[in-house]
């Protein structure tokens, strides 16, 4: 187990190097890239993706994958808007119901993959379609706006006395908590063992099915929180919210040193991966590149991450 942790630390160093190189390049090529205002804006914009990436790290480390998280983000935000703006619910009960629905998506994914033995890609592809479709059906694809100011202040306000935006603080706590969970708890060790070899983990007394179910549930709950924060930031519920989050999260996780086959994970590497995605997209935006170009670069980054993962598994096998 210690060998796996040491190896993941080594791999995460690569993502830190990539992040440093990209940051250095864009700071020279684009005036104002390192301005405090731009960096703060980046942190706010990518806090939601960071939450999703934290959960994705655990799922992939346990030997799974989830491509439904973008749909879960969109459904959570849209359901929140329908309950608050169309039915007059208070924010807290509406958010609780939206999170419960997000959790139910994770429960379905986890049960199908862990207990029924279904392929995670196929299961989560189906739930991605269902959640995205449900988000459209709720309002016929019409966006909803007009949230109370006390809700949108969540995105614009900061932690008292620190100046840190609340969404960034929440995401930071999620990263710190998952790092402790993965490296300092029995559950974290069970996650890594389940991803490394499910059979060996079962023989050692680990309930692999329960562990994998828990990772899917946790990821969907984090995606639900991300959906709420995203809705607060843009002050609008829209069905397309969270689109491409699954691919960006997977890219960040794999770039950060978590193996796609499971058993290895680096929360610090995932953080560096998310920052890399943020720097790349923002740098291209400041350079005047189109959204299509930025999306194409995301595809290249994902393919590069998969290639790196394959190469390092061959080198360490």
C-alpha positions in Angstrom: 0.0 0.0 0.0 2.8 2.4 0.8 4.4 1.6 -2.5 1.2 2.7 -4.3 1.1 5.9 -2.3 4.7 6.7 -3.1 4.2 6.0 -6.8 1.1 8.3 -6.9 3.2 11.1 -5.3 5.8 10.7 -8.0 3.2 10.8 -10.8 1.5 13.9 -9.2 4.8 15.7 -9.5 4.4 15.5 -13.3 1.1 17.4 -13.2 2.8 20.1 -11.0 5.5 20.5 -13.6 3.0 20.8 -16.4 1.0 23.4 -14.3 4.2 25.4 -13.6 5.2 25.4 -17.3 1.8 26.5 -18.5 1.5 29.2 -15.9 5.0 30.5 -16.8 4.1 30.6 -20.5 0.8 32.3 -20.2 2.2 34.8 -17.6 4.7 35.9 -20.2 2.5 35.6 -23.3 -0.7 37.2 -21.9 -0.6 40.5 -20.0 -2.6 40.4 -16.8 -2.7 36.6 -16.5 -1.2 36.6 -13.0 -3.3 39.6 -11.8 -5.0 38.9 -8.5 -8.4 39.6 -10.0 -7.9 37.1 -12.8 -6.6 34.4 -10.4 -9.5 35.0 -8.0 -12.0 34.7 -10.9 -10.3 31.5 -12.0 -10.6 30.0 -8.5 -14.3 30.9 -8.4 -15.0 29.5 -11.8 -13.3 26.2 -11.2 -14.4 25.5 -7.6 -17.3 23.4 -8.9 -15.2 21.4 -11.2 -12.8 20.8 -8.3 -15.6 19.3 -6.2 -16.5 16.9 -9.0 -12.8 16.0 -9.5 -12.4 15.2 -5.8 -15.2 12.6 -6.0 -14.0 11.3 -9.3 -10.6 10.6 -7.8 -12.2 8.2 -5.3 -14.4 6.5 -7.9 -11.5 5.9 -10.3 -9.1 4.9 -7.5 -11.7 2.2 -6.5 -11.7 0.8 -10.0 -14.8 2.6 -11.4 -15.6 5.6 -13.6 -18.6 8.0 -13.8 -19.5 10.0 -16.8 -22.9 11.0 -15.5 -21.7 13.8 -13.2 -22.2 16.6 -15.6 -25.9 15.6 -15.9 -26.2 15.4 -12.2 -24.8 19.0 -11.9 -27.3 20.2 -14.4 -30.3 18.3 -12.9 -29.5 19.6 -9.4 -29.3 23.2 -10.4 -32.5 22.9 -12.5 -34.5 21.2 -9.8 -33.4 23.9 -7.4 -34.6 26.6 -9.7 -38.0 24.8 -10.3 -38.6 24.4 -6.5 -37.6 27.9 -5.5 -38.7 30.0 -8.5 -41.7 28.1 -9.7 -43.1 26.6 -6.5 -42.0 29.1 -3.9 -39.9 26.8 -1.7 -37.4 28.1 0.7 -33.7 27.7 -0.2 -32.7 25.2 2.4 -35.4 22.5 1.9 -35.1 23.0 -1.9 -31.4 22.5 -1.7 -31.9 19.4 0.5 -34.3 17.8 -2.0 -31.9 18.6 -4.9 -29.0 17.0 -3.0 -31.2 14.0 -2.2 -31.9 13.6 -5.9 -28.2 13.9 -6.7 -27.5 11.2 -4.1 -30.1 8.9 -5.6 -28.3 9.1 -9.0 -25.1 8.0 -7.2 -27.0 5.2 -5.4 -28.3 3.9 -8.8 -24.9 4.0 -10.3 -23.2 2.4 -7.3 -25.8 -0.3 -7.0 -25.7 -1.2 -10.7 -21.9 -1.3 -10.9 -21.0 -2.7 -7.5 -23.9 -5.1 -6.7 -25.2 -6.0 -10.2 -21.8 -6.1 -11.9 -22.7 -3.9 -14.8 -20.1 -2.0 -16.8 -19.6 1.5 -15.2 -19.2 3.3 -18.6 -22.6 1.9 -19.8 -24.4 2.5 -16.5 -23.2 6.1 -16.1 -23.8 6.8 -19.8 -27.4 5.8 -19.3 -27.8 7.9 -16.2 -26.0 10.8 -17.9 -28.7 10.7 -20.6 -31.5 10.4 -18.0 -30.3 13.2 -15.8 -29.7 15.6 -18.7 -33.0 14.7 -20.2 -34.8 15.2 -16.9 -33.2 18.7 -16.6 -34.6 19.6 -20.0 -38.1 18.1 -19.2 -38.4 20.1 -16.0 -38.8 23.4 -17.8 -38.8 22.4 -21.5 -35.2 23.7 -21.8 -36.1 27.2 -20.5 -33.6 28.8 -18.1 -34.8 30.1 -14.8 -33.4 33.2 -13.1 -34.4 35.6 -10.3 -32.9 33.8 -7.3 -32.9 35.7 -4.0 -29.8 37.7 -3.3 -29.0 35.8 -0.1 -28.5 32.7 -2.3 -26.4 34.3 -5.0 -24.2 35.9 -2.2 -22.9 32.4 -1.6 -20.8 32.7 -4.8 -19.8 36.3 -4.4 -19.2 36.4 -0.6 -16.1 35.3 1.2 -15.2 33.5 4.4 -15.2 36.1 7.2 -11.8 37.7 7.8 -10.0 35.8 5.1 -11.2 37.2 1.7 -11.4 33.6 0.4 -14.5 33.0 -1.7 -16.9 30.6 0.0 -17.1 28.1 -2.9 -13.3 28.0 -3.0 -13.2 27.4 0.7 -15.7 24.6 0.4 -13.7 23.0 -2.4 -10.5 23.4 -0.4 -12.1 21.6 2.5 -13.2 18.8 0.2 -9.7 18.3 -1.1 -8.2 18.3 2.4 -10.9 16.0 3.7 -10.5 13.5 0.8 -6.7 13.6 1.2 -7.0 12.6 4.8 -9.7 10.1 4.0 -7.6 8.4 1.3 -4.3 8.2 3.2 -5.2 8.1 6.9 -8.4 6.0 7.2 -9.4 2.4 6.8 -11.9 3.4 4.2 -9.2 5.2 2.1 -7.0 2.1 2.2 -10.0 0.0 1.2 -10.6 2.2 -1.8 -7.1 1.8 -3.0 -7.1 -1.9 -2.3 -10.4 -2.4 -4.2 -9.0 -0.7 -7.2 -5.7 -2.5 -7.2 -7.2 -6.0 -6.9 -10.9 -6.6 -6.0 -10.2 -10.3 -5.5 -7.3 -9.8 -3.1 -9.2 -7.1 -1.3 -12.2 -9.4 -0.7 -9.8 -12.1 0.6 -8.4 -9.6 3.1 -11.8 -8.9 4.4 -12.6 -5.7 2.6 -16.2 -5.3 1.4 -15.4 -4.2 -2.1 -19.0 -3.8 -3.2 -19.8 -1.5 -0.3 -16.7 0.5 -0.8 -17.4 1.1 -4.5 -21.0 1.9 -3.8 -19.9 4.5 -1.3 -17.6 6.2 -3.8 -20.3 6.6 -6.4 -22.7 8.0 -3.8 -20.1 10.5 -2.5 -19.2 11.6 -6.0 -22.9 12.3 -6.9 -23.4 14.3 -3.6 -20.3 16.4 -4.4 -21.7 16.9 -7.9 -25.0 18.1 -6.3 -23.1 20.6 -4.2 -21.3 21.7 -7.3 -24.6 22.2 -9.1 -25.9 24.4 -6.3 -22.7 26.5 -6.2 -22.7 26.9 -10.0 -26.4 28.0 -9.9 -25.5 30.6 -7.2 -22.5 31.8 -9.3 -24.4 32.4 -12.5 -27.7 33.3 -10.8 -29.5 31.0 -13.3 -30.7 27.4 -13.5 -30.1 26.0 -17.0 -30.3 22.4 -18.3 -26.8 22.5 -19.9 -25.1 23.3 -16.6 -22.1 21.1 -16.0 -21.7 20.0 -19.6 -18.2 18.4 -20.1 -17.6 18.3 -16.4 -17.2 14.6 -16.6 -14.5 14.8 -19.2 -12.7 17.7 -17.5 -12.8 15.9 -14.2 -11.5 12.7 -15.6 -8.7 14.6 -17.4 -7.7 16.4 -14.2 -7.7 13.2 -12.2 -5.6 11.2 -14.7 -3.2 14.1 -15.3 -2.8 14.2 -11.5 -1.5 10.7 -11.2 -4.6 8.6 -10.5 -4.5 5.4 -12.6 -7.5 4.8 -14.8 -7.3 1.1 -13.8 -7.6 2.0 -10.1 -5.4 1.3 -7.1 -3.4 4.5 -7.3 -4.6 8.0 -6.4 -3.2 11.5 -5.7 -5.5 14.2 -4.3 -2.8 16.8 -4.6 -2.2 15.7 -8.2 -6.0 16.1 -8.9 -5.8 19.6 -7.5 -2.9 20.3 -9.8 -4.8 18.8 -12.7 -7.8 21.0 -12.0 -5.5 24.1 -11.9 -3.9 22.9 -15.1 -7.3 22.8 -16.8 -8.2 26.2 -15.5 -4.9 27.8 -16.6 -5.1 26.2 -20.1 -8.7 27.4 -20.7 -8.2 30.9 -19.2 -4.9 31.3 -21.1 -6.5 30.4 -24.4 -9.5 32.7 -23.6 -7.2 35.6 -23.0 -5.4 34.8 -26.2 -8.7 35.3 -28.1 -9.2 31.6 -29.0 -12.7 30.4 -29.7 -14.8 28.1 -27.5 -14.4 25.4 -30.1 -10.6 25.7 -29.9 -10.7 25.5 -26.1 -12.9 22.4 -26.4 -10.5 20.8 -28.8 -7.7 21.5 -26.5 -9.7 19.7 -23.7 -9.9 16.7 -26.0 -6.2 16.8 -26.6 -5.5 17.1 -22.9 -7.8 14.0 -22.2 -6.0 11.9 -24.9 -2.7 13.0 -23.5 -3.7 12.1 -20.0 -4.8 8.6 -21.1 -1.5 8.2 -23.0 0.5 9.2 -20.0 -1.4 6.8 -17.8 -0.8 3.9 -20.2 2.9 4.7 -20.5 3.5 4.9 -16.7 1.6 1.6 -16.2 3.8 -0.1 -18.7 6.9 1.4 -17.1 5.9 0.3 -13.6 4.6 -3.1 -14.5 
